[in-house]
Amino acid sequence: MYKKSTKINYYFRILLFYFWFLFFIGISTVFIIFYAITKGYLGNLPSTKDIENPTMEVGSKVYDSNGILLGRFFSENRTLITYKQLPKNLVNALIAKEDIRFNYHSGIDVKSLLRAILSLGKKGGGSTISQQLAKLLFTGPSARNKIQRIHQKLLEWVMAIELEKRYTKEEIITMYYNKFDFLYNAKGIETASHTYFNKKASELHLGECAILVGMLENPSLYNPKNYPYRAKKQRNLVLYQMKKYNFLNIDQYKKELKKPIKVNFKIQKKDFELLTYYSDFLKKEIKESLDEYEIKTGNKLNLYSSGLKIYTSIDAKMQDYAEKSVKKHLSKLQVLFNNFQKKNKNAPFLNISSEKTKRILISAMHRTPLYQDLKQKGFTENEIIEKFKKPQLIKLFTWNGSKKVLISPWDFIRYQKSIIQAGMLSIEPTTGYIKAWVGGIDFNYFQYDHVAQTQRQVGSIFKPILYTAAIKELHYNPCTKISNEKFHLGKWNPRNSNGKYGGYFTLRDGLALSINTISARLISEITPKPVINLAKKMGIKSIIPEHPSIALGSADLTLYEMTGAFNTFTNYGVYVKPSILVKIEDDNGNLIKEHIDIRRQVFSEDVGYIMLNIMQGVIKYGTAKRLQNYNFVGDIAGKTGTTNDNSDGWFIGMIPNLTTGVWVGWEDRSSHFDNIQLGQGANMALPIWAYYMKSLYKDKNLIYHEKLLFHKPKNYQHYWNQCEENNLIKEKYNKEEEKEEINEIEKKEEQNFIKKDIDLNTNLNIEHNKDYEK
């Protein structure tokens, strides 16, 4: 018996030895593994800086001049919220479902971990909320390879402990909810609440909280939009866990179970992302500012992830008025164009061959995503064209809203070419701030920006720059007279649109009536170079050919450039570079960059006023006189422009505190009206300006009203004195000419009288002699 007992004790001691041996080996192994992980021997760990400032990409918000949110720039559509903004049920549901001992452990829950190991994961995983956050922030999606996943888990343990050291429990929960991706570009709980229930996270009720917490396990599998039945079962599981751990009483639990799954789904990307025509221009200005900030401070900020606040000069009201004005006029103009095109077999193109038409359509086809996709799949050019000529159900733009039509992509391209396009830009003179930017008729269908990207022939709106050069270089004044006789310079033979020639016109009348021969004579005297230099100083960067034809607007320029140049007149000779960006702040409201305008004196204040005065003649009795039909009262200066074949219509109008430019045309220059009555700038572009200004004047909250007048500079009288001198000289000349004419008449009459007297005397003598002879 003794021997048997001794033997048992021996085996017990052996067993005990091995137990403690394996225990210490295990502890040592875990310690060594943790030590190796912390030292980075088993893979790179995030730096202390990364742990203390984990990546939480938050898009930048963009505001208008009155603080109205215009949209966001983001790579992840996320809005950060604080712990106080989380509903109590949302916090309790998370703890009940994912980590009931969350408030008591330091990153790793040993009990849950052992349960997961012993049940091989069948009774739930052992990951705490802290570990799940570590996974979201640092290790990423679970690896498929088991060994890699074990390595990932070890890293997550270490990172969970590090997070617990640095953050409170509330901060960890908040970060977890802000970081999680709920699909459909809904990053974070706030965006998810808007996406699935169209409300703020703080407004979620119990059942909605349970649905979103249920999604944490697998947002695709338990998505309430796609799988409401699964989502309901998962919601009920979350509610059961909340009841089990006394976050809900039995009555609350039963009441909530009976409720159906209700989703108010609304994708947030289109509602919040700043998708508009001026986005690229604004992003360029922001990038330049952030680059300057980085050079200055060494801190790098990202437009898409740093949560910046971007304040712009855009006025949301003015933007709305501008867009509505474009639609109001072009919808009417489109009807006229469509009626005119009914008899055109090659609509919407005019006066071009079938070969050129095909080239235009093929060029447009090459730019479509469908063509790129088919090309990648290995289709030949002919096969692609065949596919393009097969009808499909395509959504078309119409002025009365979109509609789906059975049409071939080939005919769809032709249809797009028939739609009238427009660009509109409104600038504040003294600051250069852009108040409204309409780059096209509908960004959903036509993304190409007609303000800063489209270069089109400018026509007669270039003439004010030429006239300014004449005043500066040749010291002309508004009353200087120029011959309207036919003119040619080498092979260049400019013609007047009305076909009338002869006589003299003052500079004021020449610009008001947009007489080409006057402009041609001016450019021949000045030469193109000084005119080009002046245009460059007025902000035009595009290439202007050194040819006399620029006097009539042969250069291809952008609306942004031309409106900025005209703003130099409104600003009395000072060019200010047009800009949208006002200032940038970080997410804490600290100033990152404030806009500093770029300005330069191009010509004197009095020259600026003289040009404004001359351009008022355009409105009063010149090519823009139809503006009188809108019954405006205050000072308005401006210029119309019409290009070859009526392909482009321009109008830039100025009131004392606003410069607004409008361009109207088509995607392709071969689409146009066949007569100048419909195709001129005064008909195509001017009404948009008029509708826009009427809206501004009616709005009492804006600073625009009809009684504004251009102020007269001190020296302006000098030019008018010259005009008066010219008038006096002309009057004196006319009087002298008249006097000489009278003298000539008197001489002739005297000569006639003498002749008559001689003749009479002669006749009398003859009669006397006859009598004497008798």
C-alpha positions in Angstrom: 0.0 0.0 0.0 2.8 2.3 0.9 4.6 1.5 -2.3 1.5 2.3 -4.3 1.0 5.6 -2.5 4.7 6.4 -3.1 4.3 5.7 -6.8 1.2 7.9 -7.0 3.1 10.7 -5.3 6.0 10.2 -7.7 3.7 10.5 -10.8 2.0 13.5 -9.2 5.3 15.3 -8.7 6.3 14.5 -12.3 3.0 15.8 -13.5 3.3 18.9 -11.3 6.8 19.5 -12.6 5.8 19.3 -16.2 2.8 21.5 -15.6 4.8 24.2 -14.0 7.6 23.7 -16.6 5.1 24.1 -19.4 3.4 27.0 -17.7 6.7 28.9 -17.3 7.7 27.9 -20.8 4.3 29.2 -22.0 4.7 32.4 -20.0 8.2 32.9 -21.2 7.2 32.2 -24.8 4.4 34.8 -24.6 6.8 37.2 -22.9 9.4 36.6 -25.6 6.8 36.9 -28.4 5.4 40.2 -26.9 9.0 41.5 -26.5 9.8 40.6 -30.1 6.6 42.2 -31.3 7.3 45.4 -29.3 10.8 45.6 -30.7 9.5 45.0 -34.2 11.3 41.7 -34.7 8.0 40.1 -35.9 6.8 42.9 -38.1 6.7 46.6 -38.1 4.6 48.3 -35.5 3.0 51.7 -35.7 5.2 54.5 -34.2 4.2 56.2 -31.0 3.2 59.2 -33.1 0.8 57.0 -35.2 -0.7 55.5 -32.0 -1.2 58.9 -30.4 -2.6 60.3 -33.7 -4.2 57.4 -35.4 -5.3 57.8 -39.0 -8.9 58.9 -39.1 -9.4 60.3 -42.6 -11.9 63.2 -42.5 -12.9 65.1 -45.6 -12.6 68.9 -45.7 -15.8 71.0 -45.6 -16.3 73.8 -48.1 -18.3 76.9 -47.2 -19.7 79.8 -49.2 -19.1 83.5 -48.3 -22.0 83.3 -45.8 -21.0 80.1 -44.0 -23.4 77.8 -45.9 -22.0 74.3 -46.4 -21.4 73.8 -50.2 -20.0 70.3 -49.9 -16.9 68.3 -49.0 -13.7 67.0 -50.5 -13.0 63.4 -49.2 -11.5 60.1 -49.9 -13.6 58.6 -47.1 -17.0 60.1 -46.5 -16.6 60.5 -42.7 -17.9 63.0 -40.2 -16.3 62.7 -36.7 -18.5 62.9 -33.7 -17.7 63.0 -29.9 -18.7 60.5 -27.2 -21.4 62.8 -26.0 -23.1 62.7 -29.4 -23.4 58.9 -29.2 -26.8 57.7 -27.9 -26.6 55.7 -24.7 -28.2 52.7 -26.4 -25.5 52.7 -29.1 -22.8 52.4 -26.4 -24.6 49.8 -24.4 -25.5 47.7 -27.5 -21.8 47.7 -28.5 -20.6 46.6 -25.1 -23.3 44.0 -24.7 -22.7 42.5 -28.2 -18.9 42.8 -28.5 -17.2 43.1 -25.1 -19.2 42.9 -21.9 -16.0 43.2 -19.7 -14.8 46.2 -21.8 -14.7 48.5 -18.7 -12.6 46.1 -16.7 -9.8 44.8 -18.9 -6.7 46.5 -20.3 -7.1 45.6 -23.9 -7.2 41.8 -23.7 -10.0 39.8 -22.1 -8.4 36.6 -20.8 -11.7 34.9 -20.1 -13.1 35.5 -23.6 -9.8 34.6 -25.1 -9.7 31.2 -23.3 -13.4 30.6 -24.2 -12.6 31.2 -27.9 -9.5 29.0 -27.8 -11.3 26.0 -26.1 -14.3 26.3 -28.3 -12.2 26.8 -31.4 -14.1 30.0 -32.1 -17.5 28.3 -32.0 -18.7 30.3 -29.0 -17.5 33.7 -30.4 -14.2 35.3 -30.9 -12.0 36.7 -28.1 -11.4 40.1 -29.6 -12.1 43.1 -27.4 -13.3 46.4 -28.7 -9.8 47.7 -28.2 -8.4 44.8 -30.4 -11.0 45.5 -33.0 -10.0 49.1 -33.1 -6.4 48.1 -33.4 -7.4 46.0 -36.4 -9.3 48.9 -38.0 -6.5 51.4 -37.4 -3.3 49.3 -38.0 -3.5 45.7 -39.2 -6.3 45.9 -41.7 -8.6 43.0 -42.9 -8.1 39.5 -41.6 -5.5 37.5 -43.5 -6.7 34.2 -45.1 -3.6 32.3 -44.2 -3.8 30.9 -40.6 -0.2 31.6 -39.7 -0.5 35.2 -41.0 -3.8 35.6 -39.1 -2.1 34.4 -35.8 0.6 36.9 -36.5 -2.0 39.6 -37.0 -3.7 38.7 -33.8 -0.5 39.0 -31.8 0.1 42.5 -33.2 -3.5 43.4 -32.4 -3.0 42.3 -28.8 0.0 44.5 -28.4 -1.6 47.5 -30.1 -4.8 47.0 -28.0 -2.7 47.3 -24.8 -0.9 50.4 -26.2 -4.3 52.0 -27.1 -5.6 51.3 -23.6 -2.5 53.0 -22.1 -3.1 56.2 -24.1 -6.9 56.6 -24.3 -9.9 56.5 -22.1 -12.6 53.9 -22.6 -14.9 56.6 -24.0 -12.2 57.7 -26.5 -11.7 54.1 -27.6 -15.5 53.6 -28.2 -15.7 56.9 -30.1 -12.7 56.1 -32.3 -14.1 52.7 -33.0 -17.5 54.1 -34.2 -15.8 56.9 -36.1 -13.5 54.5 -38.0 -15.8 51.6 -38.9 -16.9 51.3 -42.6 -20.6 50.6 -42.9 -20.4 50.3 -46.7 -21.9 52.5 -49.4 -19.2 55.0 -48.7 -20.6 55.4 -45.1 -17.4 55.7 -43.1 -18.1 56.2 -39.4 -21.4 56.1 -37.4 -22.5 59.6 -38.3 -22.4 59.1 -42.0 -23.9 55.6 -41.6 -26.8 57.1 -39.7 -27.5 59.5 -42.5 -27.1 56.8 -45.1 -29.4 54.1 -43.6 -31.8 56.2 -41.6 -31.4 59.8 -43.0 -30.8 61.2 -39.5 -28.0 62.2 -37.1 -26.4 59.5 -34.9 -27.6 61.3 -31.8 -31.2 60.9 -33.1 -31.1 57.1 -33.5 -33.6 55.1 -31.5 -33.0 51.7 -29.8 -33.9 49.5 -32.8 -31.7 51.5 -35.2 -28.8 51.4 -32.8 -29.2 47.6 -32.6 -29.2 47.3 -36.4 -26.0 49.3 -36.8 -24.3 47.4 -34.0 -25.4 44.1 -35.6 -23.6 45.2 -38.8 -20.3 45.5 -37.0 -19.9 41.7 -37.2 -20.2 41.7 -41.0 -21.6 44.9 -42.7 -22.2 43.1 -46.0 -24.0 40.0 -44.5 -26.2 41.9 -42.1 -26.9 45.0 -44.3 -30.5 46.2 -43.7 -30.8 47.5 -47.3 -30.0 44.3 -49.1 -30.9 41.7 -46.5 -33.7 43.0 -44.1 -34.5 39.4 -42.8 -30.9 38.8 -41.8 -30.5 42.3 -40.4 -33.7 41.7 -38.3 -32.3 38.4 -36.8 -29.0 40.1 -36.0 -30.8 43.1 -34.5 -32.8 40.8 -32.2 -29.6 39.1 -31.1 -28.2 42.4 -30.1 -31.4 43.2 -28.2 -31.2 39.8 -26.5 -27.6 40.6 -25.4 -28.7 43.9 -24.0 -31.5 42.3 -22.0 -29.2 39.6 -20.8 -26.7 42.1 -19.4 -29.5 44.3 -18.0 -29.2 47.2 -20.4 -32.9 46.6 -21.3 -35.9 45.3 -19.2 -38.1 42.6 -20.5 -40.9 45.0 -21.6 -38.5 47.1 -23.7 -37.0 44.0 -25.2 -40.4 42.5 -26.2 -41.7 45.8 -27.5 -38.6 46.3 -29.7 -38.7 42.8 -31.1 -42.1 43.4 -32.6 -41.0 46.4 -34.7 -40.2 45.8 -38.4 -36.9 46.8 -40.0 -37.4 50.3 -41.4 -34.6 51.9 -43.6 -34.6 55.4 -45.1 -31.6 54.7 -47.4 -29.8 57.6 -49.0 -26.3 57.5 -50.4 -24.4 60.5 -49.1 -21.7 60.9 -51.7 -23.7 62.9 -54.2 -25.3 65.0 -51.5 -22.1 66.0 -49.8 -19.2 65.7 -52.2 -18.4 69.0 -53.9 -19.1 67.9 -57.5 -19.3 71.1 -59.4 -17.6 73.0 -62.2 -15.3 75.1 -60.1 -14.0 72.1 -58.0 -10.8 71.7 -59.9 -10.0 75.4 -59.8 -10.7 75.5 -56.1 -8.6 72.4 -55.5 -5.7 73.9 -57.3 -5.8 77.1 -55.2 -6.0 74.9 -52.0 -3.1 72.8 -53.0 -0.9 75.8 -53.6 -1.8 77.1 -50.2 -1.1 73.8 -48.4 2.2 73.5 -50.2 3.2 76.9 -48.9 2.1 76.0 -45.4 4.2 72.8 -45.5 7.3 74.7 -46.7 6.7 77.3 -44.0 5.9 75.0 -41.0 7.0 71.5 -42.1 3.5 70.1 -41.4 1.8 68.3 -44.2 -2.0 68.6 -44.5 -4.2 66.7 -46.9 -7.3 68.1 -48.5 -9.1 64.7 -48.4 -8.2 63.5 -44.9 -7.2 66.4 -42.6 -10.6 67.7 -41.8 -10.0 71.2 -43.0 -12.5 74.0 -43.2 -12.4 75.8 -46.6 -14.0 79.2 -46.9 -14.8 80.4 -50.4 -16.0 83.6 -52.0 -18.9 81.8 -53.7 -22.3 83.2 -52.7 -24.8 80.3 -52.7 -27.7 82.6 -53.6 -25.9 84.3 -56.5 -24.8 80.9 -57.7 -28.4 79.7 -57.7 -29.5 82.9 -59.6 -26.8 82.4 -62.2 -27.7 78.7 -62.8 -31.4 79.6 -63.1 -30.7 82.4 -65.5 -28.7 80.1 -67.8 -31.4 77.5 -67.8 -34.2 80.1 -68.3 -32.7 81.6 -71.5 -31.0 78.5 -73.0 -34.2 76.4 -72.7 -35.9 78.9 -75.0 -32.9 79.2 -77.3 -32.8 75.4 -77.7 -36.3 75.4 -79.1 -35.3 77.9 -81.7 -32.2 75.9 -82.6 -34.1 72.6 -82.8 -36.8 74.2 -85.1 -34.1 75.6 -87.3 -32.4 72.2 -87.5 -35.5 70.3 -88.6 -34.7 70.7 -92.3 -31.0 70.0 -91.8 -30.1 66.4 -92.8 -26.7 66.7 -91.1 -28.1 68.2 -87.9 -26.7 69.7 -85.7 -23.8 70.5 -88.0 -23.8 73.1 -90.7 -21.8 73.6 -93.9 -19.4 70.7 -93.3 -18.8 67.5 -95.4 -19.9 64.0 -94.3 -16.2 63.1 -93.9 -15.7 66.0 -91.4 -18.9 65.0 -89.6 -17.6 61.4 -89.2 -14.3 62.7 -87.9 -16.1 64.8 -85.2 -18.2 61.8 -84.1 -15.3 59.4 -84.0 -13.2 61.8 -82.0 -16.0 62.2 -79.5 -16.5 58.4 -79.4 -12.8 57.9 -78.5 -13.3 60.0 -75.3 -16.2 57.8 -74.0 -15.8 55.2 -71.2 -17.6 52.7 -73.4 -15.0 53.0 -76.1 -12.1 52.6 -73.6 -13.8 49.5 -72.2 -14.3 47.9 -75.6 -10.8 48.8 -76.6 -9.3 47.1 -73.5 -11.3 44.0 -74.3 -9.6 43.7 -77.7 -12.4 44.9 -80.1 -11.2 46.4 -83.4 -12.2 50.0 -84.4 -14.8 48.7 -86.9 -16.3 46.3 -84.4 -16.5 49.2 -81.8 -18.3 51.4 -84.3 -20.8 48.6 -85.1 -21.5 48.3 -81.3 -21.9 52.1 -81.1 -24.6 52.0 -83.8 -26.7 49.4 -81.9 -29.6 51.0 -79.9 -29.5 50.9 -76.1 -31.6 52.4 -73.3 -29.7 55.6 -72.5 -30.6 58.4 -70.1 -30.7 61.7 -72.1 -30.4 65.3 -70.8 -33.4 67.5 -71.7 -34.3 71.0 -70.5 -37.3 69.5 -68.8 -35.4 66.8 -66.9 -33.8 63.5 -67.9 -35.5 60.7 -69.8 -34.6 57.2 -70.9 -34.7 56.6 -74.6 -33.8 53.7 -76.9 -31.0 55.3 -78.9 -27.6 54.1 -80.3 -24.5 55.6 -78.6 -23.5 56.9 -82.0 -26.7 59.0 -82.3 -26.4 59.9 -78.6 -23.1 61.6 -79.4 -24.8 63.5 -82.2 -27.6 64.5 -79.8 -25.1 65.8 -77.2 -23.6 68.0 -79.9 -26.9 69.6 -80.5 -27.3 70.8 -76.9 -26.5 74.5 -76.3 -23.8 75.0 -73.7 -22.8 78.0 -71.6 -20.3 79.4 -69.2 -20.9 82.3 -66.7 -18.5 84.0 -64.3 -19.3 86.8 -61.8 -16.4 88.7 -60.1 -16.2 91.3 -57.4 -14.0 94.1 -58.8 -12.0 95.3 -55.8 -11.1 91.9 -54.4 -11.2 89.7 -57.4 -13.4 87.3 -55.5 -15.6 85.0 -57.7 -19.2 85.1 -56.5 -20.8 82.7 -59.0 -19.3 80.1 -61.4 -21.5 78.3 -63.9 -19.2 76.0 -66.0 -22.0 74.3 -67.9 -25.7 73.5 -68.0 -25.7 70.3 -65.9 -22.7 68.7 -64.2 -24.4 65.3 -64.1 -24.4 65.1 -67.9 -21.7 67.6 -69.0 -18.6 67.7 -66.8 -16.4 69.9 -69.1 -16.0 73.4 -67.6 -16.7 76.2 -70.0 -15.3 78.9 -67.7 -11.6 78.0 -67.2 -11.1 75.1 -69.7 -12.9 76.0 -72.9 -10.8 78.2 -75.2 -13.0 79.7 -77.9 -12.7 82.5 -80.4 -13.6 85.8 -78.5 -14.8 88.0 -81.3 -15.6 91.6 -80.7 -15.3 91.4 -76.9 -11.5 91.7 -77.5 -11.9 95.2 -79.0 -12.0 97.1 -75.6 -8.4 95.9 -75.0 -7.4 97.2 -78.4 -9.1 100.6 -77.8 -7.4 100.9 -74.4 -4.1 100.3 -76.1 -5.0 103.1 -78.6 -5.7 105.5 -75.8 -2.5 104.6 -74.0 -0.1 104.3 -76.9 -1.5 106.8 -79.4 -3.0 109.2 -76.8 -6.4 109.0 -78.5 -9.5 110.1 -76.8 -13.2 109.0 -77.1 -13.8 111.7 -79.8 -10.9 110.8 -82.0 -12.2 110.2 -85.5 -11.2 107.2 -87.6 -12.0 106.5 -91.2 -14.6 103.9 -92.1 -13.4 103.4 -95.7 -12.6 99.9 -96.8 -9.3 98.7 -95.5 -6.8 96.1 -96.3 -3.4 95.2 -94.9 -1.5 92.8 -97.1 -3.9 89.9 -97.7 -6.1 90.8 -94.7 -9.3 92.5 -95.8 -11.6 93.0 -92.8 -15.3 93.6 -93.5 -18.0 95.3 -91.6 -20.9 93.1 -90.6 -23.5 95.5 -91.9 -21.6 95.9 -95.2 -21.5 99.7 -94.9 -18.4 101.8 -95.4 -17.4 105.5 -95.7 -17.2 108.5 -93.5 -15.6 108.9 -90.1 -16.5 107.5 -86.6 -15.3 108.5 -83.2 -13.7 105.8 -81.0 -16.9 105.8 -78.8 -19.1 105.2 -81.8 -16.7 102.7 -83.4 -16.8 100.5 -80.3 -20.5 101.0 -79.6 -21.3 99.8 -83.2 -18.4 97.3 -83.3 -17.1 98.6 -86.6 -14.4 96.3 -87.9 -12.7 98.8 -90.2 -12.1 101.1 -87.2 -10.5 98.3 -85.2 -8.4 97.3 -88.3 -7.0 100.8 -88.7 -6.2 101.0 -85.0 -4.2 97.7 -85.0 -2.3 98.9 -88.1 -1.2 102.0 -86.2 -0.4 100.4 -82.9 0.8 97.0 -84.3 -0.2 93.8 -82.5 2.7 93.6 -80.0 1.6 96.4 -77.6 -2.0 95.1 -77.7 -0.8 91.6 -76.7 1.4 93.0 -73.9 -1.6 94.9 -72.5 -3.8 91.8 -72.7 -1.1 89.8 -70.8 -1.0 92.4 -68.1 -4.8 92.2 -67.8 -4.5 88.5 -66.9 -4.7 86.7 -70.3 -2.2 83.8 -70.3 -3.4 81.9 -73.4 -1.4 82.3 -76.6 -2.5 85.3 -78.6 -1.1 85.2 -82.2 0.9 88.2 -83.3 -1.4 89.0 -86.2 -3.6 92.1 -87.0 -6.7 89.9 -86.9 -6.6 89.8 -83.1 -8.2 93.3 -83.4 -11.4 91.5 -84.4 -11.1 88.8 -81.8 -9.5 85.9 -83.7 -7.7 84.6 -80.6 -9.0 81.5 -78.6 -9.3 82.5 -75.0 -11.3 81.4 -71.9 -14.2 83.1 -70.2 -12.2 83.2 -67.0 -9.4 85.2 -68.7 -11.7 87.6 -70.5 -13.9 88.3 -67.5 -10.8 88.9 -65.4 -9.5 91.3 -68.0 -12.8 93.2 -68.2 -12.7 93.4 -64.4 -9.6 95.6 -64.8 -11.9 98.2 -66.3 -14.5 98.0 -63.5 -11.5 98.3 -61.0 -10.3 101.4 -62.8 -7.1 100.0 -64.3 -6.1 97.6 -61.5 -6.0 93.9 -62.4 -6.8 91.6 -59.6 -6.4 87.8 -60.2 -9.9 86.2 -59.9 -10.0 83.8 -57.0 -12.4 81.6 -55.1 -10.4 80.7 -51.9 -10.8 83.1 -49.0 -9.1 81.1 -46.2 -8.3 77.7 -44.8 -8.6 76.6 -41.2 -7.7 73.3 -39.6 -10.2 71.1 -37.7 -9.6 73.1 -34.5 -10.3 76.5 -36.2 -6.6 77.5 -36.5 -5.8 79.7 -39.5 -3.7 77.8 -42.1 -3.8 80.2 -45.0 -5.6 83.5 -45.7 -6.0 84.6 -49.3 -3.6 87.4 -50.5 -4.8 88.9 -53.7 -2.5 89.3 -56.7 -2.9 92.8 -58.2 -1.1 95.2 -60.5 -1.8 98.6 -62.0 -2.2 98.1 -65.7 -3.4 101.6 -66.8 -4.4 104.8 -65.1 -7.7 105.3 -63.3 -8.9 107.9 -65.8 -8.2 105.6 -68.8 -10.3 102.9 -66.9 -13.1 105.4 -66.6 -12.9 106.5 -70.2 -13.2 102.9 -71.3 -16.2 102.3 -69.0 -17.8 105.5 -70.5 -17.1 104.3 -74.0 -18.6 100.9 -73.2 -21.7 102.5 -71.8 -22.3 103.6 -75.4 -22.5 99.9 -76.3 -25.4 99.6 -74.0 -27.1 102.9 -74.8 -27.1 102.8 -78.6 -24.7 100.1 -79.7 -24.7 96.3 -80.2 -26.1 95.7 -76.7 -28.9 98.3 -77.0 -31.5 95.5 -76.6 -30.5 95.6 -72.9 -32.7 98.7 -72.8 -35.7 96.4 -73.0 -35.0 95.2 -69.5 -35.5 98.7 -68.1 -32.2 98.9 -66.1 -31.7 102.3 -64.4 -28.1 102.5 -63.1 -24.7 102.6 -65.0 -24.0 99.6 -67.1 -20.9 99.1 -69.3 -20.3 96.1 -71.5 -19.4 94.5 -74.8 -21.0 91.9 -77.0 -19.0 89.4 -79.1 -19.9 87.2 -82.1 -17.5 84.9 -83.8 -17.2 83.3 -87.3 -20.3 81.4 -88.5 -22.1 82.5 -85.2 -20.4 79.6 -83.4 -19.9 81.6 -80.2 -21.9 84.4 -78.5 -20.4 86.5 -75.8 -21.4 89.3 -73.5 -19.5 90.8 -70.6 -21.4 93.3 -68.6 -20.2 95.6 -65.7 -22.0 97.4 -63.0 -19.9 99.4 -60.4 -19.5 96.5 -58.0 -19.7 93.4 -60.2 -18.3 92.1 -63.5 -20.1 89.2 -65.1 -19.1 87.4 -68.3 -21.2 85.0 -70.3 -20.3 82.6 -73.2 -22.8 80.6 -75.2 -22.1 78.0 -77.9 -22.0 74.3 -78.6 -19.5 71.5 -77.9 -18.4 71.7 -81.5 -18.0 74.9 -83.6 -19.7 73.3 -86.5 -23.0 73.4 -84.6 -24.4 76.9 -84.8 -27.2 79.1 -86.1 -27.2 80.1 -89.8 -27.9 83.8 -89.3 -26.4 86.6 -87.2 -29.8 87.7 -85.9 -30.0 84.5 -83.8 -26.3 83.8 -83.5 -25.0 87.1 -82.3 -23.8 87.6 -78.7 -26.6 90.1 -78.0 -29.2 87.3 -78.6 -27.3 84.2 -77.3 -25.5 85.5 -74.2 -26.8 89.0 -73.2 -30.3 87.8 -72.0 -28.6 85.5 -69.4 -26.8 88.5 -68.0 -30.0 90.5 -67.9 -32.0 87.7 -66.1 -29.1 87.3 -63.6 -28.9 91.0 -62.8 -32.7 91.3 -62.4 -32.5 88.6 -59.8 -29.7 90.3 -57.9 -31.4 93.7 -57.9 -34.6 92.1 -56.5 -32.8 90.5 -53.6 -32.7 93.1 -50.8 -30.2 91.0 -48.9 -27.5 91.5 -51.6 -25.4 94.6 -52.2 -26.5 95.2 -55.7 -29.1 97.8 -56.8 -29.9 99.8 -59.9 -28.8 103.2 -58.7 -25.1 102.4 -58.6 -23.0 104.8 -60.7 -19.3 104.6 -61.9 -17.3 107.2 -60.0 -15.5 109.8 -62.0 -11.7 110.1 -61.3 -10.1 113.5 -60.8 -8.2 113.5 -64.1 -11.0 112.3 -66.4 -11.9 115.8 -67.5 -8.6 116.0 -69.4 -9.9 113.6 -72.0 -13.2 115.3 -72.3 -11.4 118.7 -72.7 -9.6 117.1 -75.6 -12.9 116.1 -77.0 -14.2 119.6 -76.6 -11.1 121.0 -78.2 -11.7 118.6 -81.1 -15.3 119.8 -81.3 -14.2 123.5 -81.2 -11.6 122.8 -83.9 -14.2 120.9 -85.9 -16.7 123.7 -85.4 -14.1 126.4 -86.4 -13.1 124.3 -89.3 -16.7 123.8 -90.3 -17.3 127.6 -90.0 -14.2 128.4 -92.0 -15.2 125.8 -94.6 -18.7 127.2 -94.7 -17.2 130.7 -95.0 -15.0 129.7 -97.9 -17.9 128.0 -99.5 -20.0 131.1 -99.2 -17.2 133.2 -100.6 -16.9 130.7 -103.5 -20.6 131.0 -104.1 -20.4 134.8 -103.9 -17.5 134.8 -106.3 -19.3 132.6 -108.7 -22.5 134.7 -108.4 -20.4 137.9 -108.9 -18.7 136.3 -112.0 -22.1 135.3 -113.3 -23.4 138.8 -112.7 -20.5 140.3 -114.4 -20.8 137.9 -117.3 -24.5 138.6 -117.5 -23.8 142.4 -117.3 -21.2 142.0 -120.1 -23.5 140.0 -122.1 -26.3 142.5 -121.6 -24.0 145.4 -122.5 -22.8 143.5 -125.5 -26.4 143.0 -126.6 -27.2 146.6 -126.0 -24.2 147.8 -128.0 -25.2 145.5 -130.9 -28.7 146.9 -130.8 -27.2 150.4 -130.6 -25.0 149.8 -133.6 -27.8 148.4 -135.6 -29.9 151.5 -134.9 -26.9 153.7 -135.7 -26.5 151.9 -139.0 -30.1 152.4 -139.9 
